Amino acid sequence: MAENFLIILLQLLVIMCSSHGRELGGGTKNNMNHHMMNNHHDIDPSLMVFLTMKDLKVGQRMPIYFPKRDPSTSPKLWPKQEADSLPFSLEKLPQLLQLFGFARDSAQAKAMEDTLRECESKPIKGEVKFCATSLDSMLDFAQSILGKDSGFRVLSTSHKTKSSVAFQNYTMLEDIKEMEARKMVACHTMPYPYGVFYCHSQTTQNKVYSVPLEGDNGDKVEAIVVCHLDTSEWASSHPSFQVLDVKPGTSSVCHFFPADNLIFIPKVLQSHAGFTSM
Ligand SMILES: *[C@@H]1O[C@H](CO)[C@@H](O)[C@H](O)[C@H]1NC(C)=O
C-alpha cells in the first residue's frame, strides 16, 4: 500500500520533472546575460553549482546557478514500451536523426550525439551508471543498486518561491540536514527528444544534505547537495576542479542539484520517514 503510494507519487514527480527537462540543445545563451555578475570571470555561471564540504555551513553566502527550465518546450519521459522500441545508441544516430527529423549539423543532432556519447562512456572505477529512457527502467536501476528489499525515497531540490532569477547569491540558512544514505543513485536529465535520465552510483563515500537557502532577492530554495568524499578517480578535466581550484583527490566535491534531477536513497524506518523532501 505504502509502496504503491510512493510509486504514484514518484510517477507524478517524474512527469512533473520531465516537464522541466532541459531543452534539447538548450545552450547557455541566457547565462551570458549574467556573465558580468560572475566573480570568476572565465567561468560559465551554469557551472556555479560546486562547493566543498567546508563551505557547507549556516550563514555561508555564495553564487549558485539554479536553472529554471521552460516546461512547455521540454521533453517528456516516454512509456517503457515506446522508449524500448527505438534504438538508443551512438551507432544508430543517423537513423534516429532521420526519425526525429533533425539535420545532421543541427544543434539537436549535436545534443543527441553528446547525450549518447555520455551514456556510452565507461563508468569510472567504483561507479555504476545507466541511462534510463523510461520511468520503469529508472526505478529498476535504482532498485538494483539500493537493494530489492529496501524501499527508497526520492529527493530533489524544490523551489519554494517562484522567480525567474537563475543565478544569484544565496545564503545557507539554519537546519542543514544530512540525510542517511549508505547508498545512493543520482539521476540527471539529459538533452534528448524524449526524457532521458543519466543515473549513476558510486561505491566511494558520498553524503547527501538538504540545505535551506535564501537568495538575495528573497527566493527560498530547499536544495539537495551531494558531496563526493573521494575524487581521486575523477578526470582532472572535471569542471568542478576548475571552479573550486582544487586537484582530483585533494578535496571533497559537493554540488547543488537542479530541481529536475533526482536522488534515490534507501528508506529509513523511523516514525517521520515521509516524503517531506519531495
Ligand atoms: C555575489 O556577491 C558578491 C559579493 O557581494 C558580488 O561581488 C557578486 O557579484 C555577487 N554575485 C551575483 C551572481 O550576484
The ligand as an SDF file (V2000), in Angstrom:
LIG
                    3D

 14 14  0  0  0  0  0  0  0  0999 V2000
   27.5590   37.8670   -5.0600 C   0  0  0  0  0  0  0  0  0  0  0  0
   28.0680   38.7220   -4.0880 O   0  0  0  0  0  0  0  0  0  0  0  0
   29.3870   39.1820   -4.3590 C   0  0  0  0  0  0  0  0  0  0  0  0
   29.8970   39.9240   -3.1200 C   0  0  0  0  0  0  0  0  0  0  0  0
   28.8980   40.6500   -2.5090 O   0  0  0  0  0  0  0  0  0  0  0  0
   29.3390   40.0520   -5.6070 C   0  0  0  0  0  0  0  0  0  0  0  0
   30.6180   40.5440   -5.9170 O   0  0  0  0  0  0  0  0  0  0  0  0
   28.8440   39.2050   -6.7480 C   0  0  0  0  0  0  0  0  0  0  0  0
   28.7220   39.9800   -7.9220 O   0  0  0  0  0  0  0  0  0  0  0  0
   27.5060   38.5680   -6.4010 C   0  0  0  0  0  0  0  0  0  0  0  0
   27.1720   37.5910   -7.4280 N   0  0  0  0  0  0  0  0  0  0  0  0
   25.9860   37.5270   -8.0090 C   0  0  0  0  0  0  0  0  0  0  0  0
   25.7830   36.4760   -9.0150 C   0  0  0  0  0  0  0  0  0  0  0  0
   25.0670   38.2810   -7.7190 O   0  0  0  0  0  0  0  0  0  0  0  0
  1  2  1  0
  1 10  1  0
  2  3  1  0
  3  4  1  0
  3  6  1  0
  4  5  1  0
  6  7  1  0
  6  8  1  0
  8  9  1  0
  8 10  1  0
 10 11  1  0
 11 12  1  0
 12 13  1  0
 12 14  2  0
M  END
$$$$
